Amino acid sequence: MKKITAICSAAMVLSLLSGCSDATASLKNGSETLMKVGKTAITKQQVYDIMYNYAGSTQVVSDATKVITSQEVEVTDEMKESAQSTLDMYKMIYSDSFASYLEDAGLSEEDYINDYLIPSLQAEKLTDLYIDECYDTLLERYKPIKATVLKFTDTDTANSALSALKDGTMTAEEAVNEFETDSTGEPEIITIDSTYDSVAMAALRAASPDDGWMIVSASYGTDVYVMHLDENNTDSIKDEITESFAKISDINDQATAHYFEKYGFHVYDINLYKALRDSNPTLLNQEVPVSAE
């Protein structure tokens, strides 16, 4: 299985690095028999074509990401320890079935750590690098603030919570336990991606940390927000903002696209180009091939 995957991966890489924009990838030794079932011979090209159609674009993105992260992210002792801990956990949870999986895939435990677990950890760090590199731009785009927000479904309950919070008889966490709400009562980083009502968020952004607790009705429905702006000086909460940014899926996608562009990711195989155009268009920063228009 590992040999078959290697054949397909090699052909995918070739499709990225050579040829013209309307080309299609193929194996130079594709007619070579890879296996036989009875009297039926199965060639390398047949296996490649099946896997190409099944997971071609996914495999290419995975392989390209590994190349990029190997250049951008150093493998640390902490990563190695984390990868080993993950492997040990899989072995404990899945026992013999995990060993069988490795055997069927033609992988040793060391292969699994080096080819899958560590690259995955490196890919996570890629987003952190992007956030650090583009931090000021992301601040402008996502406008983060730190606030505590309690959402209620009726005004009376919200006012009761507001009174307790204002006179200090309850903390936000205690108010959450006392009054009916699905909020946590914990401070959080709020960005333009947050799902709270727009009118409530506008009021919060116009506030000052010295204003204390406020109450705002949602722009529609019966929701009522009791809120406190904890901090709007982004310099003092940079670590929390950075951690919050890393959890935003759009920023993860932006990070991947940023580094694919930085390293000149270019697809020459026309069918692969079309597949990526449909599944991951932000990764393509090249002139559109004529036959793909």
N, C-alpha and C positions, 0 to 999 in steps of 0.2 A: 504493500500500500504506500509506504514511504517513497519507494522508487517511482511509482506511478505519479504521486503528487509532485515529486521533483521534476519529472519530465514535463508536466503541465506548467509548473511554475517557471521553468526555464524558458519555455515557449512564450509565456506571458511577458517575461522580462524582455525577450527579443522583440516582441511587438511594441514595446515602449521605446526601444532604442534604435531601431533601424527601419528603413523602408520609406515609402511615400505616404501622403495623407489618405489615400484611398486604398491602401494595401490591406491584405488580410494575412494574419499570422499562420504559419504552418511549420511543421518539423522537417528538417532536411533528411532525416532518416525515418520519416513517418511510415514508410512501407515495411519497416522491419517488424517482424512478428514479436509481440511481447508475451503472448500466452496462447494456448490452444484449449479449446473445449471440444472434446471428441475430435472430429475432423475439421472443425471450424477454427481458422486462425484469426486472432485478434491483434491488429497492428497498433503501433504506438500512436499513429494519427487518429485511429478510431477512438482510442481511450482519451486522447487529448480533446477531440471534438466533443465528446460527451461531457467532459468536465468543463470545457470552455463554455458550453451552452448552459450548464447547470450553475456554475459559480465563477465564471470568467472575470466579471467586473469586481466581484467581492475579493477574489484572490489577488488581483492586480493592486487594488487599494491596500490590501493587507501587506503585500510585498513592498510596495512603494513606501508605506508608512514605516516599515522596518528599516529600510535604507535611510530614510530621513532621520528617524530617531537615533539610529546608530551614530549619525554625524552630530546631532544636536544634544543628545542626552547621555551623559556618562553613566555606566553601570557601576553602582555603588555597592558597598558591603551590605548596606541596609536593604537594597533591592534583592540581593542574593539571599539574604536571610528571610525576607518576606516571601520570595518565590519558594524557598525550601519549606517554609511553614505552610504555604498553600498546598504544596505537593503532599506533605505529611497529612494535612487535613483530608484531602481527597482520598488518600490511601486508607485512612481510618474510617471515613464515612462509607466509601464504595467498595473497599476491601478487594476481593477477587475480581469483581467486575471492572474495576479501574485497571488492574493489572492486565486483564484480558483486552481492554481498550488499547492500552499501550502496545501490547503484543500485536494486535490486529493492525494497528497503524504503523508498525515497524519502528516504534520509538522506544528508546531507553528513557529512564527517569531523567538522566542528564539532558537528553534531547528535548524532553518536554519542558524542562526548566529554561533552557537556553533559547529554544525556538518559539515558545509560546508564553510562558509566564513572565520572563524578564522583558521581552518586547512589549507585553501588555502594560507593565509597570512604566516602561520608558514612554509609551504613548500617553499615559496619564500626565507625566511630567511635561510633555510637549505643550499642553494647555497652560500649565503654570508659567512656562517660558514666554508664551505668547502674551499672557496677562501682564507679566513684568515688562515686556518690551513695548506693549501698546497701552499701558495703564492709563495714561492721561486721556487718550482717545476714548477708552472704554468708560472713564468717568463722565465725559461729556455726553456720551451716547446713552448710558444707563442711569445716570443721576442718582447714585445711591445715598440713602440716609439711614440712620439707625432709629428705630421707633418700637414702641410697644403698642400693639393693637388688639383690642377685645371687640369681638363682633357679637351683637345680640339681635334677637328677632323681635323685640318689642321695646318701646320707649321707657316704660315704667322700670323694667329690669335694668336697662342701661343707666337710667338716672340713679337708681339705688347703688349700682356699682360705682358710678361717678362720684357720688357723695362719699362713699367709703374710701375711695382712692384719694380724693381731695383732702379729707380731714385726717388721712393717715391711719385710720383704724384697720385698714386692710392693705396688703401688698397686691400686686397684680396677680400673682400666683394664688393667693388666698381668695381673691375675687372670682377667679376662674372656678375654684372649687365650691364657692358659695352660690354663685349665680349660674343659670343655665347658659352655657356658651360652648362652642367647639374650639375656642382659642386656647393657646397654651399659656398665655400670660408672660411669655419670655420675650426679651428684646430681640429684634431681628433686623437684618439688613433688607431694606425695601428698595427695589429698583422699578424702572418703568415696565418691567416684565411681571411685576407682582399682580396678583389677581384681585386685589381689593378694588372697591368702587372708585371710579375716577374722581368724583366730587370729594369723597373723603380723603383721597390722596392729595388732591389739590390743596385742601385745607391744611393737611399735615405739612406739606412742603412750604406753605406760607407762614407756618408757625415758627416759634423760637423755642429752644430748650427751656427757657425761663417761663414760658407760658403755662406750663403745667398740663394737667389733664383737660381734654376737651371732648365734646360730644357732637357728632355730625350724623345726620340721616343720609342714607344712601340716595342716589339720584333716582332710583326706582325700587319698588318692592318695600318690604317692611324692615329691612336690616338697619341697625343703628350701630355706629362705631363709637367706642370710647377709646381715645388715643392719647399717646404722649410722645412728643418728639424728643428722643434721648440725645441725639447728636447729629449735626449736619456739617461738622468740620471733618472732611474726609481724611485729612492728614492724621488725625488722632485715632481713626478706626481703620487704617489701611489694611492691617492684617485680616480683619473681619471682612472687609470688602473683597479682598483678594480671594479668600475662602469662599465667599458667596458667588463671586464671578465664576469660579471653577465648577459650580453646580448648575450653571445656566447652559442648557443644551446648545443654544445658538452660538455662545462663545466657544464651546468645544468645536462646533462645526467651522467657525471662523478661524480657529487656530489651525485646524487641519488644512483648510483652503489656503491660509497664509503660507504655510511651509511647503505645500505642494507647488505654489507659485514661485516661492523663493528658490526651490531646487529645479525649476523648469520642467515639471511633470508634463509630458507630451505623449499623446496616444496616436500611433500611426495606423493601427488596425481599425478599419472603418466600422466593423460590427461592434468592436469593443467600445469605440467612441460613442456610438449610438446608445449602447447599454449604460455607459456612465452618464451620458447626457440625460437619460431618463431617471437614473437612480441617484447620482451625485453630481449635478451640473455645476456646483460651486467649485469643484476640483479641476474643472477644465478652463484653462486660460490660454487658449490657442485659437488660431484662425479656423473657422468652421470648414471642414472638407466639403467640396462641391457636392459630392454624392450624399451628404448628410443634410443638406438644406431642404 
